[in-house]
Amino acid sequence: MSRMLKKAGAERVSDEASDTLRKILEEIANNISKSAIDLANHAGRKTIKSDDILLAYKSTYKKWIEVHSEKIILMEEISQIY
């Protein structure tokens, strides 16, 4: 995780930051995986395909944006004030 953060531009990364990022990404991956499994089952398949993962990601991400869009806009407005 620290390698990912450093690749993104961080100079130093604490162990706690790496662990927090790992937990968040693991939760996101679990949500996408569950959705992909549902899609494959709905299609009558036991095998998860790449398209299932992509569709699950898109639908999960879209839902997240809809749920959090007001918060994101508010945060942008607050950051412009300061």
Secondary structure, 3 states (H helix, E strand, C coil): CHHHHHHCCCCCCCHHHHHHHHHHHHHHHHHHHHHHHHHHHHCCCCCCCHHHHHHHHHHHHHHHHHHHHHHHHHHHHHHHHC
